[in-house]
């Protein structure tokens, strides 16, 4: 590496080939450690737009390319590792630091007037968009 352009290209490649995939598979405890040091690890970027969005990217139904955090515009079915199924809309404002909060319908209601969570990213087995 002899030029600044080479250095920049190398750094960008590392972010995409090492750091982003690590975020997509690391347990929440490790993500929290990275969050504290994010400025030193990733540079001057918003951890919500990078670290946590990349982490939530392990569940494509929960993210939207180009938006930070969880995508709250689509109803999703989230299955937890214990078999619990939650259907509702992610609440991006309340879903922080690897914990998902969902806005759901209470039993027998047609309105989304209940909440589920927070659920750790480690508790989630799968998430899929609900076809309405």
N, C-alpha and C positions, 0 to 999 in steps of 0.2 A: 504494500500500500504506500504509494508515494505522493498522492495528491489529496487535497481536501475532498474533492468529489468522490474519490475512492473510499475515504473514511465515511462520508455521508451514506454512500451506497451500502457499505458494510453494516453500518448502524441500522439502516432501514431493513436490511435483510435479516439482521438479528431480531429486530422487533417482530417481524412477520413469521419467521421460521422457528424462533425459540420462545420469545416472551408470550406472544399471543396464544400459541398452542398450550403453553404451560398454564395460562389463566383458564383455558377451557377445560382443564382436567384437575387442577389442584383442589384439595379440600379447603373448606372455608377457613380453617385455622391458619393455613399457609397463606391464603389470600389476604387475611387480616394482617399478617406479618408484612407482606409485600405492600399493603396499603400504607402502612406507617412510613415505609422507605421509598414510596413510589417516585417521588421527585428525583431521588438519586438513581433509581433503577431505570425509569422510563423517560426521564427528562421533565420538562415543564409542561406536562399535560394533565388534564383533569382525570383523576382516577375513575370517576363515574363514567366518563366517556370511553375509557380504555380498559383498565383493569376489570371493573365490574361488568361492563357491557361484553367484554370478551369472555368473562366467566359465565355470564348468562347465555352466551352463544352456544354453549353445549346443549341448550334446548332451543332450537331455531324458532319454535312457535312463540317464544317469549321475547324475541328481539326483532327489530326492524333495521335493516342496513341503513346507516347514516343517522340514526337516532341513538342518543345515549340512554343507558338504563334499560328497564323492561318496557315493552310495548304494551300500552294499556288500551289500544284501539280495537283489539279482537278478543272475543270470548275464547277461553282456552279450557281444556280439561287437563288438570295436573294430577298425576298419580304419584303418591308418596311411596317410599320404600316399604312402609308397613301395609300397603294396599289401599289406604284411604284415597278416595277420588274427590277432587274439588273442581267444581265448574264455576267459572266466573271471569271477571276481568282483573288483570293485575293492576294494582294501585302503584304507579311509578313513584309517587311522592313518598309513600310509606315504605316501599321496598328498598331498603338501604343496606349496604354492607353485607350483601349475600343472603339477605332474608326477604322472602317473598310474602307480600300481603295481597290477598285477593278480595275483591268485592263480589259477593254472591247473593243469590236469592235465599231467603229463609224458607224453611219448609212450608209449602202451601202458598207461597207468595209469588206474584208475578213481577214484583219490583226487586231491584238489587238493593236490599236494605240490610244486608248482613256482611260480616267480615270473617275471613279465615286467615290465620297466621299470626305472627310471622312464622314462616317455614324456612329453615336453613336450606341453602342450595344443596347441602349434603343429604337432606331428607328426600329430595325430589328424584324420582326414578324416571319420569317422562312427562312431557307436555305436548299437547297437540291442539291445533286450532279446531274449534267446534264449528262444524258447517251448519249454518242456520238457514 
